[in-house]
Amino acid sequence: MTDAKPLIAKLERVKKGSRELNGHVALAVGWTVKAERGEKDATGQEWTRWLWKAPGKFGLWISLPNHGQIFEVANHVPHYTTSFDAALTLVPEGKDVDLYIAGLGGRYQSCAVDILHPETDEKLGTGNRTTPALALCIAALKARE
């Protein structure tokens, strides 16, 4: 995993997740991305296709033809910052997750997550944000360092 400290700091400042942030998290946890450039299409524009590869997948490149920028087309990476289920995949194997949610009227006000060592309850990573997915994403990235 690359140095995730700048990404964690960014995640701790945002109010909600995004496709762009999902792409940055994917790169931090081992996804690979490369650009494939092509000839002009029917509109006369040169095109770029961004190819994403999950860690450990043998040559499986997921592509989305698009004229956008790299993180505008990160549709095929897990929605780490907006989906609690996707963020759970970031938790190091065998570690425990404690989730604390404070809310009012069915809306999240604050979410806190601790990633714990299962035998010692040592905190390996903590995250505090307005959504469970963001809080878990932050805590999991810290626990992976």
BELDA-V222135 format. One record per residue. N is the residue number from 0. RES is the residue in one small letter. PSI is psi as a letter, one per 30 degrees, with the letter a starting at -180 (NA if undefined). D_LAST is the distance of its C-alpha to the last C-alpha in Angstrom with 2 decimals. Layout:
BEGIN
n/res/psi/d_last
N/RES/PSI/D_LAST
N/RES/PSI/D_LAST
END
This chain:
BEGIN
n/res/psi/d_last
0/m/k/7.56
1/t/l/8.72
2/d/j/7.69
3/a/f/7.47
4/k/e/8.80
5/p/e/12.36
6/l/e/12.12
7/i/e/10.84
8/a/e/13.71
9/k/e/16.03
10/l/e/15.39
11/e/f/16.11
12/r/f/19.40
13/v/l/20.80
14/k/f/23.21
15/k/l/22.84
16/g/l/20.98
17/s/l/22.47
18/r/e/22.81
19/e/e/21.47
20/l/e/18.21
21/n/e/17.97
22/g/e/18.36
23/h/e/15.62
24/v/e/13.13
25/a/e/14.68
26/l/e/14.23
27/a/f/10.50
28/v/g/10.21
29/g/f/12.81
30/w/l/16.14
31/t/k/18.69
32/v/k/21.50
33/k/l/24.74
34/a/k/27.98
35/e/j/31.35
36/r/k/34.25
37/g/l/37.73
38/e/l/41.30
39/k/k/42.87
40/d/a/43.19
41/a/f/46.22
42/t/f/45.42
43/g/g/45.43
44/q/k/41.73
45/e/k/39.40
46/w/l/36.62
47/t/k/32.94
48/r/k/31.16
49/w/k/27.36
50/l/k/26.12
51/w/k/22.77
52/k/k/21.49
53/a/k/19.07
54/p/k/16.81
55/g/f/18.97
56/k/k/22.15
57/f/j/24.87
58/g/g/26.34
59/l/j/26.28
60/w/k/26.18
61/i/k/26.66
62/s/l/28.83
63/l/j/30.50
64/p/k/33.34
65/n/l/33.25
66/h/g/34.35
67/g/a/31.41
68/q/l/28.36
69/i/e/25.19
70/f/f/23.39
71/e/f/26.75
72/v/g/26.92
73/a/h/23.51
74/n/e/25.53
75/h/f/24.50
76/v/l/20.76
77/p/l/19.87
78/h/i/20.45
79/y/e/16.96
80/t/f/17.96
81/t/f/21.45
82/s/k/21.47
83/f/e/20.14
84/d/e/20.68
85/a/e/18.63
86/a/e/15.71
87/l/f/16.03
88/t/f/15.29
89/l/f/11.63
90/v/k/11.31
91/p/k/10.16
92/e/k/13.60
93/g/g/15.51
94/k/l/13.77
95/d/l/16.12
96/v/k/16.33
97/d/k/18.62
98/l/k/20.07
99/y/k/22.48
100/i/k/24.75
101/a/k/27.44
102/g/l/30.03
103/l/k/33.63
104/g/h/36.04
105/g/g/33.65
106/r/k/31.24
107/y/k/27.71
108/q/e/27.63
109/s/k/24.22
110/c/k/21.49
111/a/k/18.85
112/v/k/16.23
113/d/k/14.49
114/i/k/12.26
115/l/k/13.74
116/h/k/14.00
117/p/f/17.37
118/e/e/19.24
119/t/f/18.36
120/d/g/17.46
121/e/k/14.71
122/k/j/12.76
123/l/f/9.07
124/g/k/9.01
125/t/l/12.16
126/g/k/13.84
127/n/j/17.44
128/r/a/19.45
129/t/f/22.84
130/t/k/22.04
131/p/e/20.33
132/a/e/18.64
133/l/e/17.10
134/a/e/16.06
135/l/e/14.47
136/c/e/12.75
137/i/e/11.17
138/a/e/10.31
139/a/e/8.90
140/l/e/6.63
141/k/e/5.46
142/a/f/5.61
143/r/f/3.83
144/e/NA/0.00
END
